Amino acid sequence: MVLAVACIQVSVCAQEYLGNTPKELSGTRTEQIFGSKADYLNHKLIIHLTNENRVIVQLNSMRDLPAVINLDSLFREVLKDAEPLKDSLQAGLNAKKIDYIIDTNGTKKVRIITHPAAGSTYAVKGGDIALLKIEQDTLRVKGFTKNFARSYVFPYKQVREQKYWEVTFLVNDLLEIPAYLNGTLTNTMKKISEEYITKTKWTRVKDKNLNFTANYYPYDKEKPGKSVYTGSRPAITLIWPSIRFGLETVRNSFGGSISEGISVNIKKGNTVKLYTVYWDILFLHDRDNIDNWRVNRYEFITLQWSSINSKTLLPENKYNKFTLDDKFSISYLIRGNGNYFEENTFKLGLAGLRYRMFYLYPQIVWNKYPSISFRLTLGW
């Protein structure tokens, strides 16, 4: 009998070492640097390759998707930096894990862990015995973004944590990775990004842990890509006092206004719905019969509602541009001391323009006959 000891690449259900750290490293400072939080990365994109090799992309926010589109370039850079460490990867049939961190300032950190096999596994054929490598190798890249996630700690403290993403290559042998860097990974990520933006091939399911998942099989034509969007994260409701200041034109006159109210903010996913009840005080200026300036005061009760995509509030997006704002409102006159408005007057506020916290929108003033006015406000 001939004893052949070799590393045979086999298609078996390999263990995922994603986030799996030896017990002796748990809780150490090293693990604080290289580890990750299980409930932090809400989005999971999986690209299935051949021989059960696969790439797993995990994101905290889908806004970070552009940072991981070019996977081929990312893995080439990592393998280039790891080239001087190849002697540390000569661990026979042990499973190897490389943790690679990219800071926002360009500093890179590398950790190499070897996992001894739990016993020995052999294949026997024709009188020959071959030692099998069962567990896969892992190359995990962790990149930090310049954005911060706010974590609220009850009851008073607010913690700001730097956001990050992770890309993990699970492969039977690390030496196989260069063969997959042929543009397929990048093209698949572009396809996932396009389908996420256009919402094609989405399937809605209820899952409290993941918002967006995708499974794609670029090397298997019989298995088309499939994305799953889960919109089941609970809505976040906030209530706070609101105040705004404004300028308004009404029936050939102009004036200023101040509004105080209570706002209810309901956020689910990237959609923010805002409902506010205002006590509006409007001061209109005109001249009396002897041509002296006078101020007329009118008080309205206003209900305002709007829906905002929170992505547009980011400085790199439309926050610094003029955008159409779908804010609507209805107001009812409760008292006044002038002649501009009759009893039972209503005002209907329509969609207008927004720039930062400034809003310009038209109003329809209605009582005995309708008229158009414009209002510029600062605040919510």
C-alpha positions as CSV (number, residue, x, y, z in Angstrom):
1,M,0.0,0.0,0.0
2,V,1.3,3.4,-0.9
3,L,0.7,6.2,1.5
4,A,0.1,9.4,-0.3
5,V,-0.2,12.5,1.9
6,A,-1.6,15.4,-0.1
7,C,-3.9,18.4,0.1
8,I,-6.9,17.5,-2.0
9,Q,-9.3,20.2,-2.9
10,V,-12.8,18.8,-2.3
11,S,-16.3,20.2,-2.6
12,V,-17.6,19.6,1.0
13,C,-19.7,21.7,3.3
14,A,-16.9,23.7,4.9
15,Q,-17.2,25.5,8.1
16,E,-17.5,29.3,7.8
17,Y,-14.8,31.0,9.9
18,L,-16.5,34.3,9.4
19,G,-16.1,36.0,12.8
20,N,-15.0,32.8,14.4
21,T,-12.0,33.5,16.7
22,P,-10.1,31.1,19.0
23,K,-11.1,31.3,22.6
24,E,-7.7,32.5,23.7
25,L,-8.1,35.6,21.6
26,S,-11.7,36.4,22.7
27,G,-12.0,39.7,24.6
28,T,-8.4,40.6,23.9
29,R,-7.2,44.0,22.5
30,T,-6.4,42.2,19.3
31,E,-9.9,41.0,18.9
32,Q,-11.2,44.6,19.7
33,I,-9.2,45.7,16.6
34,F,-9.9,42.9,14.2
35,G,-13.3,41.6,15.5
36,S,-16.8,42.7,14.5
37,K,-20.2,43.0,16.1
38,A,-22.6,40.2,15.1
39,D,-25.6,42.6,15.0
40,Y,-23.9,45.6,13.4
41,L,-23.7,44.5,9.7
42,N,-27.3,44.4,8.6
43,H,-26.8,43.6,4.9
44,K,-25.4,40.4,3.5
45,L,-24.5,39.8,-0.2
46,I,-23.2,36.4,-1.2
47,I,-21.4,35.6,-4.5
48,H,-21.3,31.8,-5.0
49,L,-18.3,30.6,-7.0
50,T,-17.1,27.1,-7.9
51,N,-16.2,24.3,-5.6
52,E,-18.3,25.9,-2.8
53,N,-16.0,28.9,-2.7
54,R,-17.8,32.2,-2.1
55,V,-17.4,35.8,-1.3
56,I,-19.6,37.4,1.4
57,V,-20.0,41.2,1.5
58,Q,-21.5,42.6,4.7
59,L,-22.5,46.2,5.2
60,N,-24.0,48.4,7.9
61,S,-25.6,50.7,5.4
62,M,-26.3,50.2,1.7
63,R,-24.8,53.7,1.2
64,D,-21.5,52.0,1.7
65,L,-22.0,49.8,-1.4
66,P,-19.9,51.9,-3.7
67,A,-16.8,51.2,-1.5
68,V,-17.0,47.5,-2.3
69,I,-18.0,47.4,-6.0
70,N,-14.6,46.7,-7.4
71,L,-13.8,43.5,-5.5
72,D,-11.2,42.4,-8.0
73,S,-9.1,45.5,-7.4
74,L,-9.6,45.1,-3.6
75,F,-8.4,41.5,-3.4
76,R,-5.5,42.2,-5.7
77,E,-4.3,44.9,-3.3
78,V,-4.7,42.7,-0.3
79,L,-2.8,39.8,-1.9
80,K,0.0,42.2,-2.9
81,D,0.3,43.5,0.6
82,A,0.2,39.9,2.0
83,E,3.0,38.6,-0.3
84,P,5.8,39.3,2.2
85,L,3.9,37.2,4.8
86,K,3.6,34.0,2.6
87,D,5.9,32.1,4.9
88,S,3.5,32.6,7.7
89,L,0.8,30.8,5.6
90,Q,2.7,27.6,5.2
91,A,0.6,25.7,7.7
92,G,0.1,22.4,5.8
93,L,-3.5,21.3,6.0
94,N,-4.5,23.7,8.7
95,A,-7.2,26.2,7.9
96,K,-5.8,29.7,7.6
97,K,-7.5,33.0,8.3
98,I,-6.2,36.4,7.2
99,D,-7.8,39.5,8.7
100,Y,-7.0,42.6,6.8
101,I,-8.0,46.1,8.1
102,I,-8.0,49.3,6.1
103,D,-8.3,52.5,8.1
104,T,-9.6,55.8,6.7
105,N,-6.1,57.3,6.9
106,G,-4.7,54.4,4.7
107,T,-3.1,52.5,7.5
108,K,-3.4,48.7,7.1
109,K,-3.2,46.0,9.7
110,V,-2.9,42.2,9.1
111,R,-3.6,39.3,11.4
112,I,-3.0,35.6,10.5
113,I,-4.6,32.8,12.4
114,T,-4.3,29.1,11.8
115,H,-7.0,26.7,12.9
116,P,-5.6,23.1,13.4
117,A,-7.9,20.4,12.0
118,A,-10.1,18.6,14.5
119,G,-8.6,15.2,13.9
120,S,-7.4,13.8,10.5
121,T,-9.6,13.0,7.5
122,Y,-8.5,10.6,4.8
123,A,-9.8,9.5,1.4
124,V,-9.1,5.9,0.4
125,K,-9.2,4.8,-3.3
126,G,-7.4,2.0,-5.1
127,G,-5.3,1.2,-2.1
128,D,-4.0,4.7,-1.7
129,I,-4.7,6.9,1.2
130,A,-4.9,10.7,0.9
131,L,-5.1,13.2,3.7
132,L,-8.0,15.6,3.1
133,K,-8.3,19.3,3.9
134,I,-11.8,19.8,5.0
135,E,-12.0,23.4,6.4
136,Q,-11.8,26.4,4.1
137,D,-9.3,29.2,4.3
138,T,-10.7,32.7,5.0
139,L,-9.5,36.1,3.8
140,R,-11.5,38.8,5.6
141,V,-11.1,42.5,4.7
142,K,-12.5,45.1,7.0
143,G,-12.7,48.7,5.8
144,F,-13.8,51.8,7.7
145,T,-15.7,54.7,6.2
146,K,-15.5,58.4,7.1
147,N,-19.1,58.4,8.3
148,F,-20.2,57.7,11.8
149,A,-23.1,55.7,13.2
150,R,-24.9,57.1,16.2
151,S,-25.6,54.7,19.0
152,Y,-27.9,55.9,21.7
153,V,-27.4,54.5,25.2
154,F,-30.3,54.9,27.6
155,P,-30.9,57.2,29.3
156,Y,-28.5,60.1,28.6
157,K,-25.3,59.1,26.8
158,Q,-24.8,59.1,23.0
159,V,-22.0,57.2,21.5
160,R,-20.6,57.8,18.0
161,E,-19.0,54.8,16.3
162,Q,-17.1,54.8,13.1
163,K,-18.9,52.7,10.4
164,Y,-17.2,49.9,8.6
165,W,-17.9,47.1,6.1
166,E,-16.5,43.6,5.7
167,V,-15.7,41.4,2.7
168,T,-14.8,37.8,3.2
169,F,-13.4,35.3,0.7
170,L,-14.1,31.7,1.8
171,V,-12.0,29.4,-0.3
172,N,-10.6,25.9,-0.2
173,D,-7.1,27.2,-0.5
174,L,-5.9,30.8,-0.5
175,L,-3.8,30.1,-3.6
176,E,-7.0,29.7,-5.6
177,I,-8.1,33.4,-5.1
178,P,-6.1,34.9,-8.0
179,A,-7.9,32.6,-10.4
180,Y,-11.2,34.3,-9.5
181,L,-10.0,37.9,-10.0
182,N,-11.0,38.0,-13.7
183,G,-13.7,40.7,-13.5
184,T,-16.5,38.3,-12.5
185,L,-16.7,39.6,-8.9
186,T,-16.8,43.2,-9.9
187,N,-19.4,42.7,-12.6
188,T,-21.6,40.8,-10.1
189,M,-21.3,43.6,-7.6
190,K,-22.3,46.1,-10.3
191,K,-25.3,44.0,-11.1
192,I,-26.3,43.8,-7.4
193,S,-25.9,47.5,-7.1
194,E,-28.0,48.2,-10.1
195,E,-30.8,45.9,-9.0
196,Y,-30.7,47.4,-5.5
197,I,-31.2,50.9,-7.0
198,T,-33.9,49.9,-9.5
199,K,-35.5,47.5,-7.0
200,T,-35.6,44.7,-9.6
201,K,-35.5,41.0,-8.5
202,W,-36.4,41.9,-5.0
203,T,-38.4,39.6,-2.8
204,R,-39.9,41.0,0.4
205,V,-39.7,38.7,3.5
206,K,-39.9,39.3,7.2
207,D,-36.5,39.2,8.9
208,K,-35.6,41.3,11.9
209,N,-31.8,40.9,11.5
210,L,-31.1,41.6,7.8
211,N,-32.4,44.4,5.6
212,F,-31.0,43.3,2.3
213,T,-29.5,40.0,1.2
214,A,-28.4,38.7,-2.2
215,N,-27.3,35.4,-3.5
216,Y,-25.7,35.3,-6.9
217,Y,-24.2,32.4,-8.9
218,P,-22.0,33.9,-11.7
219,Y,-20.5,30.5,-12.6
220,D,-23.9,28.6,-12.6
221,K,-26.1,29.6,-15.5
222,E,-29.0,27.6,-14.1
223,K,-29.2,29.6,-10.9
224,P,-30.0,33.3,-11.6
225,G,-29.2,35.9,-9.1
226,K,-31.7,36.6,-6.4
227,S,-31.9,39.5,-4.1
228,V,-34.1,39.7,-1.0
229,Y,-35.2,43.0,0.6
230,T,-36.5,42.8,4.1
231,G,-38.4,45.9,5.1
232,S,-39.4,44.7,8.5
233,R,-37.2,46.7,10.8
234,P,-39.4,48.4,13.4
235,A,-40.3,52.0,12.8
236,I,-38.6,54.5,15.1
237,T,-40.9,57.2,16.6
238,L,-39.6,60.4,18.0
239,I,-41.6,63.3,19.5
240,W,-40.1,66.7,20.0
241,P,-41.0,70.4,20.1
242,S,-40.7,72.3,16.9
243,I,-40.3,76.0,16.0
244,R,-40.0,77.9,12.7
245,F,-39.9,81.4,11.4
246,G,-41.3,82.7,8.1
247,L,-42.0,85.5,5.7
248,E,-45.4,85.5,3.9
249,T,-47.2,87.4,1.2
250,V,-51.0,87.5,1.4
251,R,-53.4,89.6,-0.8
252,N,-51.0,92.4,-1.7
253,S,-49.4,92.5,1.8
254,F,-46.4,90.9,3.5
255,G,-45.5,90.0,7.0
256,G,-43.6,87.7,9.3
257,S,-44.7,84.6,11.2
258,I,-43.5,82.5,14.1
259,S,-44.8,78.9,14.7
260,E,-44.5,76.6,17.7
261,G,-45.6,73.0,17.7
262,I,-45.1,69.4,18.4
263,S,-43.6,67.0,15.8
264,V,-43.9,63.3,15.5
265,N,-41.1,61.6,13.5
266,I,-41.7,58.0,12.2
267,K,-38.7,56.5,10.6
268,K,-38.7,53.1,8.8
269,G,-35.7,52.2,6.7
270,N,-34.7,55.3,4.8
271,T,-38.2,56.9,4.8
272,V,-39.0,59.5,7.4
273,K,-42.6,60.6,7.9
274,L,-43.0,63.8,9.8
275,Y,-46.3,65.0,11.3
276,T,-46.5,68.4,13.1
277,V,-49.2,70.4,14.7
278,Y,-48.4,74.1,14.8
279,W,-49.8,77.2,16.5
280,D,-49.1,79.8,13.7
281,I,-49.0,83.5,14.5
282,L,-48.9,85.7,11.4
283,F,-48.2,89.4,11.4
284,L,-49.3,91.3,8.3
285,H,-48.4,94.9,7.7
286,D,-50.6,97.5,5.9
287,R,-51.6,101.2,6.2
288,D,-54.7,102.5,7.8
289,N,-57.1,105.2,6.5
290,I,-54.6,108.0,7.4
291,D,-51.7,106.2,5.8
292,N,-50.0,105.0,9.0
293,W,-48.4,101.6,9.2
294,R,-50.1,99.0,11.3
295,V,-49.7,95.4,12.2
296,N,-52.5,92.8,12.0
297,R,-52.2,89.6,14.0
298,Y,-53.8,86.3,12.9
299,E,-53.6,83.0,14.6
300,F,-53.9,79.6,12.8
301,I,-53.9,76.0,13.8
302,T,-51.9,74.1,11.3
303,L,-51.4,70.4,10.6
304,Q,-48.4,69.6,8.4
305,W,-47.2,66.3,7.1
306,S,-44.3,65.2,4.8
307,S,-42.2,62.2,3.7
308,I,-38.5,62.5,3.4
309,N,-35.8,60.1,2.1
310,S,-33.1,60.3,4.8
311,K,-30.4,59.8,2.2
312,T,-31.1,63.2,0.7
313,L,-30.1,64.8,4.1
314,L,-26.5,63.7,3.7
315,P,-24.1,66.5,2.7
316,E,-22.7,64.5,-0.2
317,N,-26.2,64.1,-1.7
318,K,-28.9,66.7,-2.2
319,Y,-28.8,68.4,1.1
320,N,-26.8,71.3,-0.4
321,K,-29.0,71.6,-3.4
322,F,-32.5,72.9,-4.2
323,T,-34.9,69.9,-4.2
324,L,-38.7,69.5,-4.5
325,D,-40.2,69.1,-1.1
326,D,-43.4,67.1,-0.7
327,K,-44.5,69.0,2.4
328,F,-48.3,69.6,2.7
329,S,-50.3,71.5,5.3
330,I,-53.8,72.7,6.1
331,S,-54.4,75.7,8.4
332,Y,-57.6,77.1,10.0
333,L,-58.0,80.7,11.3
334,I,-59.0,80.7,15.0
335,R,-58.7,84.5,15.6
336,G,-57.5,87.8,14.1
337,N,-57.7,91.6,14.4
338,G,-57.5,92.7,10.8
339,N,-59.5,92.6,7.6
340,Y,-57.3,90.3,5.5
341,F,-59.1,87.1,6.5
342,E,-62.7,86.4,7.1
343,E,-64.0,83.8,9.6
344,N,-63.6,80.2,8.7
345,T,-60.6,80.9,6.5
346,F,-58.5,77.9,5.4
347,K,-55.0,77.8,4.0
348,L,-53.7,74.8,2.0
349,G,-49.9,74.6,1.8
350,L,-48.5,72.8,-1.3
351,A,-45.2,71.2,-2.3
352,G,-42.4,73.6,-2.8
353,L,-38.6,74.0,-2.9
354,R,-36.2,73.1,-0.1
355,Y,-32.6,74.2,0.5
356,R,-31.1,72.9,3.7
357,M,-33.6,74.1,6.4
358,F,-35.3,76.8,4.1
359,Y,-38.6,76.0,2.5
360,L,-40.4,78.1,-0.2
361,Y,-43.9,76.9,-1.0
362,P,-47.2,78.3,-2.3
363,Q,-50.5,78.4,-0.4
364,I,-54.1,78.6,-1.4
365,V,-56.0,80.9,0.9
366,W,-59.7,80.0,0.8
367,N,-62.8,81.7,2.2
368,K,-65.3,83.5,0.1
369,Y,-62.9,83.3,-2.8
370,P,-59.5,81.7,-3.3
371,S,-56.2,83.5,-3.6
372,I,-52.5,82.5,-3.9
373,S,-49.8,83.4,-1.4
374,F,-46.2,82.4,-0.9
375,R,-44.3,81.5,2.3
376,L,-40.7,81.2,3.1
377,T,-39.9,79.4,6.3
378,L,-36.8,78.4,8.3
379,G,-37.2,75.3,10.4
380,W,-39.1,72.1,10.2
